[in-house]
Amino acid sequence: MSGSQPAAYTHGHQEAVLRSHRSRTAADSAAYLLGQLRPGQALLDVGCGPGTITADLAELVGPGGRVVAVDASVEVLEQAAGYVAGRGLSNVVFELADVHRLPYRGGEFDVVHAHQVLQHLADPVAALCEMRRVTTPGGVVAARDVDYASMTWYPEAPALDRWLELYRRTARANGGEPDAGRRLLSWARAAGLTEVTVTTGTWTFATPERREWWGGMWADRVTGTAFGRTAVERGFADRAELERIADGWREWSAAEDGWFSMIHGEILARV
């Protein structure tokens, strides 16, 4: 694991990305885990982002429990700490850390959680090995990742077809795996996790408000974040094409019968 190299983070940390991440809650992003949580537990939240899921998890383990939230971005950790403080929570600490080399002793946590993290790593198996190492015997490693190839929408939109092709190509060029959801069980087994429960969850955007938010957010992400910039730098697209894709997202979001859905793979592994 010491030789593992992180992949480039395809999304980046621009406002359009964080807008998406700040919308997430434990209810819509970690429901598969909630039944495992108890007051008094120690929980590690890997890749915590802006802290919205972290705060919900901290409430569930209660004032008698503690949460350590880690991320690779100092700026994002500062935002997360501010958000959690605004929720009035005092049982969370935020630390800069690499999931391939977690600075914690073996068996320190009852629960180790990662949401939409493994898809961005060059070596997700090494990350799961490290997550397993810091989990106490009898504890749980939990991971949830989207599967981009599962994304489907209506009405048909060639611009979105091109967006999906471009995103998957860019993510893989960055060293990640955009279709991570279907690989979670395989990665867990390769990491030596044998008692694994597999589920799936979905996100759906089919109301006017949800379409406007999702389509507008992706239109901004195509043209104004690391994803689009990397696609251009690698010669996968040019700025004019990115603008056409963004327009396609806006057109889709305005469709009265528009529908967008995706599958997320989920694993609960008992250590």
Secondary structure in CASP SS format (residue, H / E / C, confidence):
PFRMAT SS
TARGET T0000
AUTHOR 0000-0000-0000
METHOD secondary structure of the structure
MODEL  1
M C 1.00
S C 1.00
G C 1.00
S C 1.00
Q C 1.00
P C 1.00
A C 1.00
A C 1.00
Y C 1.00
T C 1.00
H C 1.00
G C 1.00
H C 1.00
Q C 1.00
E H 1.00
A H 1.00
V H 1.00
L H 1.00
R H 1.00
S H 1.00
H H 1.00
R C 1.00
S C 1.00
R C 1.00
T C 1.00
A H 1.00
A H 1.00
D H 1.00
S H 1.00
A C 1.00
A H 1.00
Y H 1.00
L H 1.00
L H 1.00
G C 1.00
Q C 1.00
L C 1.00
R C 1.00
P C 1.00
G C 1.00
Q C 1.00
A E 1.00
L E 1.00
L E 1.00
D E 1.00
V E 1.00
G C 1.00
C C 1.00
G C 1.00
P C 1.00
G C 1.00
T H 1.00
I H 1.00
T H 1.00
A H 1.00
D H 1.00
L H 1.00
A H 1.00
E H 1.00
L H 1.00
V H 1.00
G C 1.00
P C 1.00
G C 1.00
G C 1.00
R E 1.00
V E 1.00
V E 1.00
A E 1.00
V E 1.00
D E 1.00
A C 1.00
S C 1.00
V H 1.00
E H 1.00
V H 1.00
L H 1.00
E H 1.00
Q H 1.00
A H 1.00
A H 1.00
G H 1.00
Y H 1.00
V H 1.00
A H 1.00
G H 1.00
R C 1.00
G C 1.00
L C 1.00
S C 1.00
N C 1.00
V E 1.00
V E 1.00
F E 1.00
E E 1.00
L E 1.00
A C 1.00
D E 1.00
V C 1.00
H C 1.00
R E 1.00
L C 1.00
P C 1.00
Y C 1.00
R C 1.00
G C 1.00
G C 1.00
E C 1.00
F E 1.00
D E 1.00
V E 1.00
V E 1.00
H E 1.00
A E 1.00
H E 1.00
Q C 1.00
V C 1.00
L H 1.00
Q H 1.00
H H 1.00
L C 1.00
A C 1.00
D C 1.00
P H 1.00
V H 1.00
A H 1.00
A H 1.00
L H 1.00
C H 1.00
E H 1.00
M H 1.00
R H 1.00
R H 1.00
V C 1.00
T E 1.00
T E 1.00
P E 1.00
G E 1.00
G E 1.00
V E 1.00
V E 1.00
A E 1.00
A E 1.00
R E 1.00
D E 1.00
V E 1.00
D E 1.00
Y H 1.00
A H 1.00
S H 1.00
M C 1.00
T E 1.00
W E 1.00
Y E 1.00
P C 1.00
E C 1.00
A C 1.00
P H 1.00
A H 1.00
L H 1.00
D H 1.00
R H 1.00
W H 1.00
L H 1.00
E H 1.00
L H 1.00
Y H 1.00
R H 1.00
R H 1.00
T H 1.00
A H 1.00
R H 1.00
A H 1.00
N C 1.00
G C 1.00
G C 1.00
E C 1.00
P C 1.00
D E 1.00
A C 1.00
G H 1.00
R H 1.00
R H 1.00
L H 1.00
L H 1.00
S H 1.00
W H 1.00
A H 1.00
R H 1.00
A H 1.00
A C 1.00
G C 1.00
L C 1.00
T C 1.00
E E 1.00
V E 1.00
T E 1.00
V E 1.00
T E 1.00
T E 1.00
G E 1.00
T E 1.00
W E 1.00
T E 1.00
F E 1.00
A C 1.00
T C 1.00
P H 1.00
E H 1.00
R H 1.00
R H 1.00
E H 1.00
W H 1.00
W H 1.00
G H 1.00
G H 1.00
M H 1.00
W H 1.00
A H 1.00
D H 1.00
R H 1.00
V H 1.00
T H 1.00
G H 1.00
T C 1.00
A H 1.00
F H 1.00
G H 1.00
R H 1.00
T H 1.00
A H 1.00
V H 1.00
E H 1.00
R C 1.00
G C 1.00
F C 1.00
A C 1.00
D C 1.00
R H 1.00
A H 1.00
E H 1.00
L H 1.00
E H 1.00
R H 1.00
I H 1.00
A H 1.00
D H 1.00
G H 1.00
W H 1.00
R H 1.00
E H 1.00
W H 1.00
S H 1.00
A C 1.00
A C 1.00
E C 1.00
D C 1.00
G C 1.00
W E 1.00
F E 1.00
S E 1.00
M E 1.00
I E 1.00
H E 1.00
G E 1.00
E E 1.00
I E 1.00
L E 1.00
A E 1.00
R E 1.00
V C 1.00
END
